Amino acid sequence: MDELAEKMGVDPLTLRRKHAGSPKDPMSGKKYSDKHLLECYRIGAAEIGWQRRRSGGIRGSAPHRRRGIGMATQIWGGGGGPPAYATVHVNPDGTVVLTAGTQDIGTGTRTVIAQVCADELGVDLDAIQVRIGDTDHPYGPISAGSVTTASMGPAVRIAARDAKEQLLGAAAGVLETPKAELRLEGGVIVSKGARTPLGEILSKVENNTVIGKGARHPNDPELSQRTFGAHFAEVEVDVRTGEITVEHIVAVHDIGRVVNPTTARSQVEGGVLQALGFALSEERFVDRATGRVMNANLENYKVPTVKDVPAKITVKFVDRPDRRANNLGIKGLGEPPIIPTAAAIANAVANATGARVRHAPLTRARVLEALAIAEARS
Amino acid sequence: MNAFSYARPRALAEALRMLRNGAIALAGGTDLVGLMKDGLARPASLVDLTGIEGLRGWSHGKGRGLRIGALTPLVELETSDALAKTMPILRESLRDAATVQLRTMGTVGGNLLQRNRCWYFRDEGTVCWLKGGSRCFAIDGENRYHAIIGAQECVIVSPSDLVPALLAYDAEIALTSSRGTRQMKLADLFVAPHGRERREHALRPGELITEVRVPEAALARRGTYLKAMDRKAWSFALVSVAAAAKIERGVARDVRLIMGGVAPVPWRVSAAEKALEGTTLDDAACADAADRVLAGATPLRDNGYKVTLARELVRRALRSLVA
């Protein structure tokens, strides 16, 4: 895209803006459930200072160092879908057990589904015990494909609502008040002028554990559920040694409603760092004669170190619920953060130096070779 | 890992007796233990040197040069402010060496004697020339990290960050064995494997490095160490350069230029140093020195970039001496 823009003499972001606004998914011809890619571009461009970008790069911190700004887009699935099931047990003491067959591999699933449950049920987050990671539990999707939150979340909400309806029904009988006049808030049944702890209601009904069940509803087959995002990179390149320093990454994503800003930001930061290795240093070496992998170790398979981490990573979300995607308006954020980072860095390097490296990672060898080619051309 | 016997004597004489009988010396273990775990070293007995008094620490007697005990942890050379005044290149070279954990365990003597990092050598299943096999697999294999100069049957590169820095200051080493002691130039410790010499170090059996000595005259030099890595920390050098010289009224004397990561031994070309003698280390002199130090370089399929890197690092290191 950047090379096309350069040939046309157009700013690469302008070129993208011209073509990125379509509400239709060109793959399927269906309308997107929601799309705020242009908003991602707007936020990202402002955060990185895109107006500072100059064709041919800008001066770096020393005569042999050039600075460049680049960006790239991500469009990914992440709409989730069935099958996914959850159950919500409300115990006589007012505590809640949320059970699902999903797993938390560090992405924050445990926290996020507890939040959805607490919010829908009307109890404190502390009251919820999450039981996941067991195939004896109701079926949940694998932790892959950016589908976990958008598959599990809606099922949990339905289960919590089921439990809540049962609780309000029981409370209506005990309190002799119409169900429509009751609310559940912070573990307390609130009616006109009265507050009754949940435990008190449950102790008065015969079957005193309430079980809510939820199954993920299907997606609208007429719509295309996608996530959108853009990453912007600012780099400095030592044009005589090929050393790249990533100074700033701005990551902006449209994933519908953000359930938990902290875990979402953390997921993006993790994706950026993982992609940093993909962009700059991680490479497998296979001996061509024997097929042996020469660097199946942490000495020569180079994951980024703390010193490689950009001085600044800015994470932003559009954070508008995608109401046509599912009952929570949420979409996944598993893979999106790793998708555009390497391309954004490579585009920034090309902007800084005029050297276009088409293979990841951008090692000294590749950058120096591209610089030599660029120099020969000019 | 094979079974082995282990002893930690308190007296040097006792250690030397064990070494004479074929024991292998263990200090920080940051290289040896890795070699043992990978099946590349199978010692029947280890003699742990860390219980021996008197081989740790450094001293600088005015006019008598710098002495560094072989068991001194690298981190001690890196963090000592007093030493940073006496010989600043030590801190500079060690700052980017391995990790702080490895520098804490690793010793000066062990650093000098560490083995090369060639991934064919380090692969237990590959019987390369250096391990007694019939050929080097890197020469026409995966050779991004290998030698561009000075190699014969084996294209390993000198891995140490400390060694080029010490060589730029004319370091010598004291050796001892049950037969007696001797002193040699540190430069003479390193062997480019060739012919029957399928080894990297010229240590005799049963011999131990006890001390590194830097002559007083060399301490008057300005020095610098530059290292290119393919990430910003915890990597062996793609190319490194140690440069030192006495700068008198802007003119360079006693110039030393040593490169790591490019040849099987720390790479030094005296013609390059001589040509710099008496110059102001201007760009033309630096370019000329780079030409001379890399004359005859024969890059392999994947390591031509090292020539470009080496030229630039030589220039920068020399220029910084007069900056």
Contacts between the chains, C-beta under 8 A, distances in Angstrom:
chain1	res1	chain2	res2	distance
A	240	B	312	4.5
A	241	B	228	5.8
A	241	B	309	5.9
A	241	B	312	5.5
A	241	B	313	7.4
A	242	B	305	7.2
A	242	B	308	7.9
A	242	B	309	7.5
A	243	B	228	7.1
A	245	B	232	7.9
A	280	B	231	7.0
A	281	B	230	5.7
A	281	B	231	4.7
A	285	B	119	7.4
A	285	B	142	4.9
A	285	B	144	7.4
A	286	B	142	7.6
A	287	B	120	7.8
A	287	B	137	7.0
A	287	B	141	5.4
A	287	B	142	5.5
A	288	B	141	7.0
A	288	B	142	7.5
A	289	B	137	7.4
A	289	B	140	8.0
A	289	B	141	6.4
A	290	B	126	7.9
A	290	B	137	7.9
A	292	B	123	6.7
A	292	B	125	7.1
A	292	B	126	7.2
A	294	B	119	4.2
A	294	B	120	7.4
A	294	B	123	6.9
A	294	B	142	5.3
A	295	B	119	6.2
A	299	B	117	7.3
A	299	B	236	7.9
A	300	B	119	6.2
A	300	B	145	7.8
A	302	B	230	6.1
A	302	B	231	5.1
A	302	B	235	6.7
A	304	B	231	6.3
A	305	B	231	5.9
A	305	B	232	6.2
A	305	B	233	4.3
A	305	B	234	5.4
A	306	B	233	7.3
A	307	B	231	7.7
A	307	B	232	3.8
A	307	B	233	4.2
A	308	B	231	5.3
A	308	B	232	4.8
A	308	B	233	7.4
A	363	B	230	5.7
A	364	B	228	6.7
A	364	B	230	5.9
A	364	B	238	6.2
A	364	B	305	5.6
A	364	B	309	6.4
A	365	B	144	6.5
A	365	B	302	6.9
A	365	B	303	7.7
A	365	B	304	7.8
A	365	B	305	4.0
A	368	B	305	4.7
A	368	B	308	5.1
A	368	B	309	7.2
A	369	B	305	6.9
A	372	B	308	7.7
